[in-house]
Amino acid sequence: MKLSARNQLPGKVVEIKEGAVNAIVIIDIGGGNKISATISMTSVNELNLKVGSDAIAVIKATSVMVGVPD
């Protein structure tokens, strides 16, 4: 798989929270870091994602927001 996105973080699926239409997929990328992504249930099924599956979190963002506590 070749993508233009440079932020590709390989890891393992550690949790899938299934909903009626979407799922939240949690990927452990190592070093105590986890990334969550909301994707369609259709995508979960087409990618055959399961806990323990290898996966790559691909981040392509045109902006990043930063906040601070009040």
Residue frames as qw, qx, qy, qz and C-alpha x, y, z in Angstrom:
[[0.000, 0.891, 0.454, 0.000, 0.00, 0.00, 0.00],
 [0.402, 0.066, 0.011, 0.913, 1.40, 3.38, -1.02],
 [0.085, -0.876, -0.474, 0.038, -0.15, 6.57, 0.29],
 [0.295, 0.682, -0.060, 0.666, 0.74, 10.24, 0.09],
 [0.542, -0.796, 0.028, -0.269, 0.13, 10.63, 3.84],
 [0.414, 0.528, -0.631, 0.390, 3.45, 10.62, 5.69],
 [0.360, -0.373, 0.607, -0.602, 2.02, 10.01, 9.15],
 [0.829, -0.017, -0.481, -0.285, 1.60, 6.24, 9.09],
 [0.288, -0.512, 0.667, -0.458, 1.70, 4.65, 12.54],
 [0.644, 0.012, -0.741, -0.189, 1.74, 0.84, 12.61],
 [0.318, -0.310, 0.647, -0.619, 0.25, -0.96, 15.56],
 [0.167, -0.183, -0.968, -0.042, -2.20, -3.57, 16.80],
 [0.484, -0.460, -0.288, -0.686, -5.95, -3.28, 17.24],
 [0.131, 0.072, -0.820, 0.553, -6.64, -3.56, 20.98],
 [0.239, 0.422, 0.686, -0.543, -10.34, -2.69, 21.07],
 [0.098, -0.228, -0.585, -0.772, -13.30, -2.30, 18.74],
 [0.225, 0.339, 0.599, -0.690, -16.40, -0.58, 20.11],
 [0.061, 0.268, 0.777, 0.566, -19.13, -1.52, 17.66],
 [0.319, 0.329, 0.318, -0.830, -22.17, 0.66, 17.10],
 [0.653, 0.506, 0.515, -0.230, -25.12, 0.38, 14.75],
 [0.588, 0.808, 0.033, 0.021, -23.40, 2.32, 11.95],
 [0.310, 0.779, -0.462, 0.290, -19.88, 3.19, 13.12],
 [0.881, -0.324, -0.234, 0.252, -17.19, 1.64, 15.28],
 [0.129, -0.914, 0.374, -0.092, -14.42, 3.15, 17.37],
 [0.929, 0.155, -0.219, 0.253, -11.19, 1.28, 16.68],
 [0.390, -0.864, 0.317, 0.029, -8.35, 1.64, 19.20],
 [0.842, 0.400, -0.244, 0.265, -4.85, 0.95, 17.87],
 [0.640, -0.697, 0.173, 0.275, -1.86, 0.53, 20.20],
 [0.595, 0.762, -0.179, 0.183, 1.09, 2.17, 18.44],
 [0.783, 0.025, -0.358, 0.508, 3.60, 1.36, 21.17],
 [0.287, 0.242, -0.320, 0.870, 5.32, 3.35, 23.88],
 [0.020, -0.421, -0.683, 0.597, 2.07, 3.48, 25.87],
 [0.241, 0.311, -0.126, -0.911, 0.36, 5.40, 23.06],
 [0.338, 0.399, 0.851, 0.049, -3.01, 4.54, 21.54],
 [0.170, 0.133, -0.287, -0.933, -4.94, 6.12, 18.70],
 [0.410, 0.420, 0.759, -0.282, -8.68, 5.90, 18.20],
 [0.120, 0.098, -0.519, -0.840, -10.49, 6.20, 14.89],
 [0.567, 0.363, 0.528, -0.518, -14.20, 6.26, 14.15],
 [0.132, 0.216, -0.745, -0.617, -14.88, 4.28, 10.99],
 [0.734, 0.012, -0.156, -0.661, -17.95, 2.67, 9.47],
 [0.755, -0.164, 0.605, -0.192, -18.97, -0.85, 10.41],
 [0.840, 0.538, 0.027, -0.060, -18.77, -1.62, 6.69],
 [0.336, 0.767, -0.514, 0.184, -15.06, -0.70, 6.78],
 [0.487, -0.475, 0.680, -0.272, -14.48, -2.80, 9.90],
 [0.870, 0.141, 0.447, -0.154, -15.96, -5.78, 8.08],
 [0.719, 0.686, -0.107, 0.025, -14.25, -5.13, 4.72],
 [0.168, 0.743, -0.597, 0.252, -10.85, -4.75, 6.44],
 [0.845, -0.171, -0.505, 0.022, -11.62, -7.83, 8.56],
 [0.035, 0.575, -0.497, 0.649, -10.51, -5.93, 11.68],
 [0.802, -0.441, -0.399, -0.048, -10.39, -7.88, 14.89],
 [0.458, -0.825, 0.322, -0.073, -8.68, -7.38, 18.25],
 [0.738, -0.332, 0.504, 0.301, -5.08, -8.45, 17.67],
 [0.686, 0.619, 0.275, 0.265, -5.06, -7.48, 13.97],
 [0.445, -0.214, 0.157, 0.855, -2.12, -5.52, 12.64],
 [0.235, 0.869, 0.425, 0.097, -3.27, -2.11, 11.43],
 [0.432, 0.069, 0.032, 0.899, -1.82, 1.22, 10.36],
 [0.000, 0.841, 0.391, -0.374, -3.23, 4.51, 11.62],
 [0.439, 0.314, 0.323, 0.777, -2.91, 6.97, 8.74],
 [0.102, -0.772, -0.347, 0.522, -3.20, 10.64, 9.63],
 [0.326, 0.326, 0.378, 0.803, -3.75, 13.23, 6.92],
 [0.136, -0.802, -0.478, 0.332, -4.78, 16.54, 8.41],
 [0.343, 0.651, 0.158, 0.658, -4.84, 20.03, 7.01],
 [0.164, -0.678, 0.244, -0.674, -5.10, 21.53, 10.48],
 [0.564, -0.212, -0.721, 0.343, -4.47, 20.54, 14.06],
 [0.342, -0.785, -0.089, -0.509, -6.32, 22.21, 16.94],
 [0.472, 0.052, -0.638, 0.606, -4.65, 22.79, 20.29],
 [0.439, -0.744, -0.233, -0.446, -6.47, 23.61, 23.50],
 [0.256, 0.241, -0.663, 0.661, -5.55, 24.39, 27.08],
 [0.328, -0.544, -0.752, 0.174, -7.55, 23.89, 30.27],
 [0.143, -0.845, -0.199, -0.476, -9.46, 26.85, 31.71]]
